[in-house]
């Protein structure tokens, strides 16, 4: 059985189980008691009121990335992106490495920037990731003549990559006790019909040693986080403890409806974890290795549209004017506050989570965008498709 065949069957099984059981998916929750800091509202607010993340700078990066041109794997704009990132982050004290992987006729290049903890004896590692490749075709564009053209990729690629870049600027001053790895992954968005997506993250996960897996306390993915109408939904699969903590962080920042923010204002409806959606995204590979993982994602970009992530998704309309510095700032601040409060670390991974959530966040299990049942069904069908493809391919190989 070739890697491609076994991967299709294995991923299909994992995703089908996720579709059946939702948050109770294959990877263990890794639940832990809340860091003491998160239970101390005054302590959290002291940090929430002094955050450094600059959404305007992140927004400038979005425009710069789009101006490079299509950042498809192996392209000149893709190489220019990586070179610029490396030059900037190394000047801020980061160590950079690249991993090159071959997938079919594509050469993928994953880029990593690592900042060590101030305590070299502590080997805890937090990975924050986003894909930087833009899609090679606008297959959901309303104009059929545009569907063979590459997507600008302002939100679906550049937004998450830009947040990572701005985090690289501020993290050296945070004096963190964990080693931070920023992971710009390649080849997330080059697939067809739910096949051959998330290839860079898949290759990374396949090459992790057991020791490397053990070091990673959390894998935090940022995808499509720049929409001016930001709505962060409850993406499955994902670690429930991390989701609980995101709600607490968002409440402190005024991003949860019905909460009281640290600044005294009522919370807005940005974190909508009452709306669940199953998504095949880069985090599924870390999740399958029992690494606590979460996908911070707005699954409706533009107006709701059946079978898609919104009317701007995978179209030529995915342009910088649809991205908001305010939205980038909100997501960046969630991550920054999470780092400052150790929300992404797990001291006692065998203990269950005991988080108190705002009531409105746990009273419903609504679905995403158009209809949760639709999203759930689509995900289940996609999972079965992986199984079918793997079985058919294997059968043909055995007959040949």
Secondary structure, DSSP 4 states (H G I P E B T S, - for coil): --HHHHHHHHHHHHHHHHHHHTTS-SS-----PPPHHHH-HHHHHHHHTT----HHHHHHHHHHHHHH----TTSHHHHHHHHHHHHHHHHTT-EEEEEEEEETTEEEEEEEEEE--SSTT---EEEEEEE-PPPS--TT-SSGGGTTSPP--IIIIIIHHHHHHHHHHHHTTS--SSEEEEEEE--SS--BTTBS-SHHHHHHHHT--HHHHHHEEEEEEEES--BSS--EEEEES--HHHHHHHHHHHHHTT-STT-B-TTSPBPPS-EEEEEEEE---THHHHHHTT--EEEEE----SS--TTSS-TTTTSTT--GGGB-HHHHHHHHHHHHHHHHTTTT--S-TTSPP-----HHHHS--EESSS-HHHHHHHHHHHHHHHHHHHHHHHHHHHH-
